[in-house]
Amino acid sequence: MTASAGIVSIIGGPLPTGPHRAIDEVIRTTAPMHDGFSGGAFVDTVGHLIGVTTAAAIRGLGVVIPAR
């Protein structure tokens, strides 16, 4: 098992993903997203699920799809 820690830097959207495509809502974090982290749980300090990590990274920020 592997874990990382970081700070939520932005909650918002949309996040452009290509021509005429975007993810409506995202969470960006400073937590490092290493290969293989895509699809992993993103939890708060008490273990509540906040979202799911993606393979996308923007200028060194991790991208999380909110779980609501």
N, C-alpha and C positions, 0 to 999 in steps of 0.2 A: 504494500500500500504506500502511496505517495501523497503528500499534502503540501500545500503552499499557503502563504498568508499574504494579504495585500489590503489595499484601501479601495473602497468604491469611489471612483472619481467622477463618474457621470451616470445619471439615470435619465434616459430619454430616447429620442429617435426622431425621425427614422434614420436608419443606417443604410446608405446605398450599397448594394451588393452587385450591381451590374446595370447595364442599360435598361431603364424602365422597371427596375426591381429594387426593393428595399425591405429591410426588416423593420416593422413598425415600432417596436420598443426593444431597447437593449440596456444592459448594465455594462459599463466599462470599469475595469479594475486594474490596479497595478500588480495584482498577483501574477507571477510568471506562468504562462501557458506553454508547457513543454509538449513535444510530440506525444501523442497518446492521451492527452487530457480532454480531447473533444468528446462530448457526451457525458462527461463526469459531473457529479453533483457539486454545486456551489452553495455552501452553507454558511450561516452566520455563526457567531461565537458560541451559541448554545445548541447548534446542530439543526436548526430549522432550515429546510430547503428553500433557497432563494431563487435558484434557476439552474440552468444546464449550460456548461461551457461549450464553446464552439471552436472550430479550427481556425477561425478568423482572428487576426491580430492587427491592430492599427497603431502604428507608431509606438510599439512596445506595450500597448494596453491590451489586456485580455478582454474578450467579448463574451457576455453571458446572456442567454435568452431567459427572461423572467418566467417563473413557474406559476403564474396566476391565470 
